[in-house]
Amino acid sequence: MAKILIVDDEANMRRILSLILQEDKHEIVEADGVKSALNLLSTTTLDLVITDKKMSDGDGFELLAACQEADQSLPVVMLTAFGTIELAVEAMQLGAFDFISKPFVAEVVKAVAKRATERTKLVRENVILREEAKRFAFADEILGESKAIKILKDKILRVAPTNATVLITGETGTGKELVARAIHKGSLRKHETFLAVNCAAVSEQLLESELFGHEKGAFTGADKAKNGLFEAAHRGTLFLDEAGEMSLNLQAKLLRVLTDGHFIRVGATSPRSVDVRIIVATHRNLQERVKEGLFREDLFYRLAVVPLDVPPLRQRREDIPILVEYLLGETSRELKIAQRKITAEAIRELQKYDFPGNIRELRNLVERANILAPNEVITADDFNFKPEIKKEANFFDDLPENIELPKVLEKIERNLVETALQKADRVQAEAARQLGISRSDIAYKIKKYNL
C-alpha cells in the first residue's frame, strides 16, 4: 500500500482516480490545484504524485519541478486531456515517471501506479542502505557479522561523533586499537592527528616525557625541549593503550588533563592547555585494580564515561570464516604470494578452537599456513594450533613433609621475577608484561626480593 497524491481541479476526475486506486489498497490524498498540492508536499510523506497538466491556478510541470526539488525519489505521473507525443516527450525530459491521457483506462492507471510505487520503495531502500553503509564506513576494518560485533559497531557509531572519553576493554589481541581508530575516523576530529602509545612498553619516566613533553635540562640527556604526545595530538585523538599499567603519579597527571585540559611538562612550572580526545584501552579489570589500590577511582570514572568491551574470538566464532578470508588476502599481498583457498573442514576446526590470543593468534596461524602449506589448498592439518600434551613429572610426587607453603610460594615467585628480568634485559616494563603484572607490582617485588 502506498500514499498517493492526486492533483486535479476537477473533483470528478479526482473521485474516479481515487476509487480506482483504492481498489489496490492505496491511501489517497487529494488536492484541487497546484497551490494546495505544494502545501501538502511540504507536510506529507508521499510515494507517488498523479497530477493534471493544466489547472486553473498553475501548471503540472511547475508541480513536477517542486516534487523533484523536495524529494528526488518521489515519482510524478502526468495526466492530460490533450495528450500528444510532443507533450509526453516533454514531460519525460523534465523528469516525469510516466504519462497518461484522459480519458484513461482503469487497468492502465493501476499498472502505472504499481510500477511507480515499486520504484519509490526500491530507490528509498537503496538510499537507506547507502546511508547505513556510509555511517559504518569508518568501522569497515572491524570485520564480522556476529551479534556481538554488530552491538560493538552500533556503540561505536553512537559514541564516535561525540567528544566523550572512551574506555575500551578486552583480552589481548582482540583489536582494541582498531576500535579506537574507528572512533577517531567517525568523529569530528577525523581530519586531525590520531596518535597511539603503549603505556606498558615504556618506563615511567620516559612515559611521562612521551605524554607531556619536557623542558631542556629536565633530566640527563634532555638537551633540548620536546613536545609530548598531548601537544602533538592537539585537536585530534590520543589513544593510551594498556592504560591500566600507568603509575599512580602519572594517573594523577592524566586526571588533570581530563578534568581541565591542562598539563605541565617535565621540568616546567607553568601549565599548558590542550584540546585532545582521550581513548584508553586495557586488558585488565580496572575496578579490581581500584580495589587493590593500584588505580585511582576518580580517574576510573573519568575514563569509563563510555565503556566498550571488545568480545574475544571464542564468543564470535561465526566471524572466523570472514576473518580467515580477509587474513589470507592480506597476508598474501604482504608476502607477495598467490592467495590460497581453504577447505570447509579447516574452517570448522578453527571454529572449535578457543584462541586465547584472539585475532592476533588467528593471523599468526593463517600467515604460517599461507607460507608453509604444501598444497595450493590449506587443510586442517596445516594449522598446528593444538599444543602437544606432554607427560611431565608431578611437582607434588616428591613433596617433603612439613612443607612451609608461604616460603615455597615466595621462592617460586622470586625465581619467576628474576627469570623475567633476565629475559627482558632488566627492563622492568617488559618483565612485567611477560608476567602479566603492572610496573608498580614488579617494582614492589624487586624491592621485596632485593633483586
Long-range contacts (C-beta under 8 A, 24 or more apart in sequence): 1-25, 1-26, 1-27, 2-26, 2-27, 2-47, 2-48, 2-113, 2-117, 2-120, 2-121, 3-27, 3-29, 3-44, 3-45, 3-46, 3-47, 3-48, 4-28, 4-29, 4-46, 4-47, 4-48, 4-49, 4-50, 4-113, 4-117, 5-29, 5-30, 5-31, 5-37, 5-40, 5-41, 5-44, 5-46, 5-48, 5-49, 5-50, 5-51, 6-30, 6-31, 6-50, 6-51, 7-31, 7-32, 7-33, 7-34, 7-37, 7-49, 7-50, 7-51, 7-52, 7-55, 7-60, 7-63, 8-32, 8-51, 8-52, 8-55, 8-79, 9-33, 9-52, 9-55, 9-56, 9-57, 10-52, 13-52, 13-79, 13-102, 17-50, 17-109, 20-106, 20-109, 20-110, 21-109, 21-110, 21-113, 23-110, 24-110, 24-113, 24-114, 26-113, 26-117, 33-57, 33-58, 34-58, 34-59, 34-60, 34-62, 34-63, 37-63, 38-63, 38-66, 41-66, 41-67, 41-70, 42-70, 46-71, 46-74, 47-74, 47-116, 47-117, 47-120, 47-121, 48-74, 48-75, 48-76, 48-77, 48-113, 48-116, 48-117, 48-120, 49-74, 49-75, 49-76, 49-77, 50-76, 50-77, 50-79, 50-100, 50-113, 51-76, 51-77, 51-78, 51-79, 52-78, 52-79, 52-80, 53-78, 53-79, 53-80, 53-82, 53-87, 53-91, 54-80, 54-82, 61-91, 61-94, 64-91, 64-94, 64-95, 64-96, 65-94, 68-95, 73-120, 73-123, 73-124, 73-127, 74-120, 75-116, 75-117, 75-119, 75-120, 77-112, 77-113, 77-116, 79-104, 138-182, 138-185, 138-186, 138-190, 139-182, 139-185, 139-186, 141-178, 141-181, 141-182, 142-175, 142-178, 142-179, 142-182, 143-319, 143-322, 143-323, 143-326, 144-316, 144-318, 144-319, 144-322, 144-323, 145-318, 145-319, 145-322, 146-311, 146-316, 146-318, 146-319, 148-311, 148-315, 148-316, 149-311, 149-316, 149-319, 152-179, 152-308, 152-309, 152-310, 152-311, 155-306, 155-308, 156-182, 156-183, 156-186, 156-308, 157-186, 159-183, 159-306, 159-308, 160-184, 160-185, 160-186, 160-187, 161-186, 161-187, 161-188, 162-187, 162-306, 163-187, 163-188, 163-277, 164-305, 164-306, 165-258, 165-277, 165-278, 165-279, 165-280, 165-302, 165-303, 165-305, 165-306, 166-279, 166-280, 166-305, 166-306, 166-307, 166-308, 167-280, 167-281, 167-282, 167-286, 167-303, 167-304, 167-305, 167-306, 167-307, 167-308, 168-279, 168-280, 168-281, 168-282, 168-307, 168-308, 168-309, 168-310, 169-281, 169-282, 169-283, 169-285, 169-286, 169-307, 169-308, 169-309, 169-310, 170-281, 170-283, 170-309, 170-310, 170-311, 170-312, 171-283, 171-310, 171-312, 171-356, 171-358, 172-283, 172-357, 172-358, 172-360, 173-357, 173-358, 173-359, 173-360, 173-361, 174-310, 174-311, 174-312, 174-313, 174-358, 174-359, 175-310, 175-358, 175-359, 176-241, 176-281, 176-310, 177-239, 177-241, 177-281, 179-281, 179-308, 179-310, 180-237, 180-239, 180-241, 180-279, 180-281, 181-239, 183-237, 183-279, 184-236, 184-237, 184-239, 184-277, 184-279, 187-237, 187-277, 189-235, 189-236, 189-237, 189-277, 192-233, 192-235, 192-236, 192-237, 193-232, 193-233, 193-234, 193-235, 193-236, 193-237, 194-233, 194-236, 194-237, 194-239, 195-229, 195-232, 195-233, 195-236, 195-237, 195-238, 195-239, 196-238, 196-239, 196-241, 197-229, 197-238, 197-239, 197-240, 197-241, 198-241, 198-242, 199-240, 199-241, 199-242, 199-243, 199-245, 199-246, 200-241, 200-242, 200-245, 200-429, 200-432, 200-433, 200-439, 201-242, 201-429, 201-430, 201-433, 202-429, 203-427, 203-428, 203-429, 203-439, 204-247, 204-249, 204-250, 204-439, 207-246, 207-250, 208-249, 208-250, 208-253, 208-266, 209-266, 211-250, 211-253, 211-254, 211-263, 212-253, 212-263, 212-264, 212-265, 212-266, 213-265, 213-266, 214-265, 214-266, 214-267, 214-268, 215-265, 215-266, 215-267, 215-268, 216-267, 217-267, 218-265, 218-266, 218-267, 218-268, 219-266, 219-267, 222-266, 222-267, 225-265, 228-263, 228-265, 230-257, 230-263, 230-274, 230-276, 231-272, 231-274, 233-274, 233-276, 234-274, 234-275, 234-276, 235-275, 235-276, 236-276, 236-277, 237-276, 237-277, 237-278, 237-279, 238-276, 238-277, 238-278, 238-279, 239-279, 239-280, 239-281, 240-278, 240-279, 240-280, 240-281, 241-280, 241-281, 242-281, 242-282, 242-283, 243-280, 243-281, 243-282, 243-303, 244-282, 244-283, 244-284, 244-286, 244-289, 244-295, 244-438, 245-282, 245-284, 245-429, 245-432, 245-438, 245-439, 247-439, 247-440, 248-294, 248-295, 248-296, 248-440, 251-295, 251-296, 251-299, 252-296, 252-299, 254-278, 254-299, 255-296, 255-298, 255-299, 255-302, 258-299, 258-302, 258-303, 259-302, 278-303, 289-438, 294-438, 294-440, 294-441, 312-355, 312-358, 313-355, 313-358, 313-359, 313-362, 314-354, 314-355, 317-351, 318-351, 320-347, 320-350, 320-351, 320-362, 321-347, 321-351, 323-359, 323-362, 324-350, 324-362, 324-366, 327-362, 327-363, 327-366, 327-367, 328-366, 328-370, 328-378, 331-363, 331-366, 331-367, 331-370, 332-370, 335-367, 335-370, 335-371, 337-370, 337-371, 340-369, 340-370, 340-373, 340-376, 340-377, 340-378, 341-376, 341-377, 341-378, 342-377, 342-378, 342-379, 343-377, 343-378, 343-379, 343-380, 345-379, 345-380, 346-378, 346-379, 346-380, 346-382, 346-383, 348-380, 349-380, 349-383, 350-383, 350-385, 353-385, 353-386, 361-385, 410-449, 413-445, 413-449, 414-445, 414-449, 414-451, 417-442, 417-445, 417-446, 417-449, 417-451, 418-449, 418-451, 421-446, 421-451
